[in-house]
Amino acid sequence: MRLHLLVPDGIADPRRPSGGNTYDRRLAAGLGAAGWQVAEHHVGRVPLADALAGLPDGALVLVDGLVASTTPALVAESGRLRTAVLLHMPGSGPCEPEVLRAVHAVVVPSRWARDRVTDLGVPAGRVHVAAPGVDHGPVVAGSPGGTRLLCVGPVTPAKGYDVLLAALADLVDLAHLPWRCRWVGALDLDPGFVADLRAEAARLGIADRVELTGPVAATGLDTLRADTDLVVAPSRRESWGMALAEGLARGLPAVATDVGGHPEALGSVGSVDDEPPGALVPAGDAAALAAELRSWLTDPALRDRWRSAAARRRSALGSWAGTVEQVAAALDPVARGVVPTGRG
């Protein structure tokens, strides 16, 4: 089967790693390995409308939501093409509701995102959940004190680094513990925000405990995770939480905000009585985040429980091969011209 995959320009730029770009690349590679003919088009080099106009009638087209939602171009072409949107984050652009109601299928990373799309009036039968996969690695043994913290994502307000810094500042009375927190992500998307954080960390006297690494390639992230005890995900919005899930794939517990798909990614194991592999806190609540970090750093029994739960959660996380199969299953009826019209 032939698929035209329309993605943002710069998808492979190592200075701009993102969960959405990773998903797009892994999907293209996985479909290709499964025998699909994937033609990748980079929108930005050419406008979306021009890229769509150059495709033959009846072509199967999957468009990244980051470019699909900024223009109504897909609305006009959905009568001629067989169209689907890969929506990594609801609310990606001003034309999103109109576009999603016009296309033949929408693929999202979580049940939370699916509900946001159906709330826009998109028939439920057209919305398909395909959670990002993970690459399972060896379980990280962890240090006795659990003092090595890791936060992955571009250093921007949306990722909640200001809240994380305030929470870390609340741990100054634990200065006798050698805790440190690595921040791994792009530093040039909001330079003023980054500069303010650096200045605040210095003012608070914890600059030596906070390391801003900049973006790190996948192999480098594997090395960092092997030297980590706890993942911290303080985002203000997140449709899934790929960095959270990737940490769990190494048996790393997490403290994350209770937003979007984070609860699904963190998960629990078996019955409702099982201990989750970490904790969820309200977005923007530095005190709640600090309290969970304090518990982690000072309670060895809690660390043991969370680590055991993370090792169990690890086995329940899906692979990228499974993600590819789910997306292929969503695209198959579109390719055959079978499009649900009811609410499902």
N, C-alpha and C positions, 0 to 999 in steps of 0.2 A: 504494500500500500504506500502511496506517495503522500507526504504531508509537507505543507509549507508552514514553517515555524518562524513567526515574526517576533523578534526580541529586541530589547534596547541596544543601541550602539554602545560599545565599550563593555559588553557583557563579560569579557575575559580580562578586563583591566585589573591587574593585581593590586592597584591602589584603591580599588572600589569593590572589595569582596562583599557580597551580600547573600542572604539566604535565597532570595529570588533568582539571582544569577546562578547560584549553585544548582538550584532546582532545574532551571532551564538547560544548563549544560549536561547534567546527569540524565535528564529526560531525553535530550537529543542523542546522547551516546547510547542510552539503553534501547531506544526505539531502533536506532541503526543496527545495533547488535542483534535485535530481534527480527531483522529483515526488512524493516521499513526503509523507504527512500525519503530521507529528511533533507529538505532544502531550507537552509537557514537564511533569513533575510534580516539585516540589521537596520532597524528604523532609527532615523536620525541622520544617517547618510543620505537617505531619501525620505520624504514625508510618508506617513502611513497611507494616505490616499493614493499616492503614486505607486507604492509597493503593491497595494491591493489591485489597482487598475491593471497592472502588468500580469496578473495571474489569469489562467484560462477559466472559462465558465465551468462550474461544477467542482473546482479544486477544493480540497480539504485544507482548511486554514486554522491554525491555532495561534492566537495572538497573546503575548504577555500583557497582563492587565495594566502594567505601568504605561504602555503606549496605547493600548486599546481605549483607555478611559479618558484620554485627553482630547479626543476629537470624535465627532459622530461618523467618521468615515466608514466604520463597520456597519452602521445602520443601513446606509445606502447599498452596500455590497452584499448584505446577507440574503438578498433575493437571488443573487447570481452565484454566490459562492456558498460552500458548506462550512460554516464558521463556528468557532469555539474560542472562548477566552480562558486563559490560565490566570486566575485572579489570586495573586499571592496575598494581597491585603485589601479588604473592602475599604472604599473611600479613597481610591487612588487618583481620581480625577473628576472634573466637573461633569463630564458626559457619561459617567459610569451607569446610572440607572437606565438611561435610554439605550445604551449599547448592550447591557446585559439582557434587557428584555427583547432585544432584536436578534441576538445570536442563537444558534441551535443548541449549544451546550456551554456550561460554565464549570470549570474544574477549580476546586478550592482545597486548601490544605487542612481544614479542620471542620468539625461540626459547627463550631461557633461561626466560622465564616459562611458556611452553608446557610445558617439561619439569617445572617445579615443579608444575603443575596435574595432569599425567598421573601424577606420582608419588603423588598423592592418590587414585588409582584412577578418575579421570575418563577415559572412553574417548577415545583419541587422536582419533577421528573427530569428536568434539564440540568440540575445542579448535582455534581458528583464530587465526593470527598476523596482525595488521594493525598494522604499525609506524606510529608517528606520522609525518605528513608534515612538510615544511618549506616555508617561503616563500623561494625562491631570490632572493637579492639580489645586487648587484654585488660582485665579489671585492674584498676590502679589500687595498689595496696594502701596508699595514704600514709601520712606521717602520724605519729602518736598524738600530737597536739592538735592536728587539723588546722594548722595555722596558714596554709597556702590557699588563698582565695583567687578566683578567676572570673572576670567579666568579659564577655566577647560581644563586640558590636561597635559600630561607628560611634565616636564620642560626640554625641548630639543630645539635645534636651529630650528628644523622643525616647531615647534609650535609658533615661533616668540616671545619668551619671551624677548629676547634682544631688539627687536624693541619696545615692550610694555614698557620696563623699560626706554628707551630713551624718549618715548612719555610722560610717567609720570614725568620724570625729567623736561620736558618742562612746567609743571604745577606748578612750585615752586612759581610763583607769586600769585597762588591761595592758598597759605598756610593758609589764613584766613578761608578757607572752610575745613571742617573736612573730606575730601575725603580719602578713603583707598581702596586698591585693594587686594583681596584674590587670590592667585595662588594655585589651587587645582590639584595636579597630582604627579606622581612618581618623586622622587628626586634623584634616584640612577641609572638612565639610562645613564646620562652624568654628573658625579659628578664634574668634572672640570668646566663645563659650569655653573653649579649651584653655585659653589664657586665663580666664577668670577662675577656672577650676584649679589650675596650677597655683595661682596666687592664693586662693583660699586654702589649699592644702598646706602651703608654706605658712600661712597665718595661723593655722590650727596646729602646726607642729607635727604633721604626719606626712609631709612630702616624701620622706625617706621610706615610707611604708607603702606608697602608691607608685606603681611603675606603669607609665604610658608607653607601650611598645610600638604603637602604630599598627598598620595591617600586617598580618602574618600569613604566609602560605599554609596550605592544608598540612603539609608535612611538619612544618614548624608548630602548628597548633597541636598536632599529635604529641610532639615533644613537650610542649607546655602542659598539656593535660596529664602527662605522666608525672609531672611535678606539681600537681594540684590536689587539693583535698575537697574543696567545695566550689561549686559554680554559683555565681550570683547573677540573677537576671532581673534588674530593676525597671524594665521598660514600662513606659506609660501606655503603649499599645503594641500588640503582637498577635498575629493571626495564628501562629503555631508556637514557635520558639525553637528554631533549629539548633542554636548553640546550646540550649538547655538539653535537648534530646541527644545531641552529639556527646555531651558530657555524660549523660546517663548510659550511653553505649559503652563507656569505659568504666561504668560502675560508680560514677561520681554523683553524690547527692547534690541537691540544689535548693537555694532559697530564691523564690521568684515572685513576681507580682501576680495578683489574681486578676489577670486581664486576658481577653481574647482566648487564644488556644493554649495558653500556659497550663491551665488545669488538665487539659487533655494530654499534653506532652509530658507533664510530670507524672500524672497517673497514680494509680494504686494497683496493688496486685491481689487478685483473688477476691475475697469478700470485703465488705465495707469495714470490717474490723482490722484489716491489714494496716500496718504502719506505712504511710507514704514515704517515698525516698527524699524527704525534705519538707519544706513548708511554703505556703503561699501567704503573701501579705498584701494589703491594699496598695494600689499604685499611689506614689507620692507621699507615702507615710514613712518618713525616715525613722521615727521612733519604733514603729513595728518592725521595720527591717533591722534596726540595731538590736532589738530584743532577740530576734531569731539568731542573728550572728553571735550575740553574747552567749546564748544557750549552746550553740554549736561549739564555741571555743572553750566553754567552761564545764561542759557535761560529757564526760567520756562515754557514759551509757547511751546518751542520745546519739553521739557520733556512731557508735556500734550499730544501733538500730537503723539509722538512716543509711549507713553503708550496706547493711544486709538487704534493706528494702531496695536500694539502687541496683544491687547485683541481681535481684529478682526482676525488677522493672526492665533491666537491660535485655533480658531474654524475650520480653514481650514486644520490643520495638521492631518495626518492620524494616525490611531491606529496600534499597533503591530498586532492585529488580521487581519487588512487589509494587512499588509506586508506579513504575513503568507499566506494569500489567493493568493497574487500575485506570491509568490515563488512557491506555489503548482500548480498554473496555468502554470507556466513556466516549471515545471518538468513533468507535466502530458503527454505532447506529447513525451518527451524523454522516459518515462516509456513505452509508447505504440509503440516506435520505429519510431515515425514521426519526422523527422529532416529536417528543411528547408535547401535547398542547394543554393538558389539564393541569390542575394543581398538584397532582401526584399523591 
